[in-house]
Amino acid sequence: MRARSANRANESMLDRRERREEDRAVDTNMSGKLAVVTGATGGIGKEIARGLARLGTDVLVAARNPSRGEATRTELAAEAGAGEISTLPLDVADLSSVRAFAAAFGERHDRLDVLVNNAGAWFTERRESPDGFELTFATNVLGPHLLTELLLGRLQAAPEGRVVNLISTISGSFDPTDLQYSRRRYDGYKAYAQSKQALSMLTVGLARRMDGSGVTANVIEPGFVRTGFNANATGMQAAMIKMFARMMAVAPTKGADCPLWAATAPELKGVTGKRFAGRKEKPVLFGDPEPIAELERICAELERSPA
């Protein structure tokens, strides 16, 4: 009973703090612009999509579950000032789904202004994707990388294409010889940390490759956010994370603020290869060209193998 009361008090304290530290409104006019948001049916992704819709953006909700995608489309379409809201099925862990999504998008649209790679997951036990890849790596690295590469032409067709990749303060355990934890003893937390380091590296590599093209790519750390992110995790480690989330995590609306700002802010025009948290630039980590080039090569090779 005391624990429940303490949790409610902590949540109230967080809510009051968030109201006191209300973020500056993102008010860029995005009418006529098109954005794709992955993992947009809940948590941070839905709030990013909602924020974009309120700015007049045409938002495409990329959803693993079509019925949830349609429900989100209906919800966002009711937002005041919303542009056209649509949905397409996408399971970022399934490379055939990524290819089908990109092909369907290309048939409907000739340009893309914003791509937000938000979908992500972690698992306490080693699982494999439909293509046979370790599931955290497939979801957090291969899927977003392939999707971005397939949509690059549409991003280049926009006046100012932006790629916004959500990462984490939890990064590390990177071993390019064991990206799928096939050799090491599986640790879901470390596999997740490695995947976020890999996504950071790929973003920096993309920014360098696209320099001068008009397409920018940046990484965002949204912070510790109350979401369903822990749904696939079990055991003591997951229980500890859930406990800390109840005490310390912020609401999805607050977590969505920096990604939304990165996707829309006029002052970030031409800014690329950067890392942001709380709308502040942080030092770029893992930016050495050689490991990035090797990771890009490995990902391209793996993405070709199931085709």
Secondary structure as UniProt FT lines:
FT   HELIX           2..20
FT   TURN            31..32
FT   STRAND          34..38
FT   TURN            39..41
FT   HELIX           43..54
FT   TURN            55..56
FT   STRAND          58..63
FT   HELIX           66..77
FT   TURN            80..81
FT   STRAND          85..89
FT   TURN            92..93
FT   HELIX           95..108
FT   STRAND          114..117
FT   TURN            130..131
FT   HELIX           135..137
FT   HELIX           138..142
FT   HELIX           143..157
FT   TURN            159..160
FT   STRAND          162..166
FT   TURN            176..177
FT   TURN            179..180
FT   HELIX           188..209
FT   TURN            210..214
FT   STRAND          216..220
FT   HELIX           229..232
FT   HELIX           235..248
FT   HELIX           252..255
FT   HELIX           257..264
FT   HELIX           266..268
FT   TURN            269..270
FT   STRAND          275..277
FT   TURN            278..279
FT   STRAND          280..282
FT   HELIX           289..304
FT   TURN            305..306
//
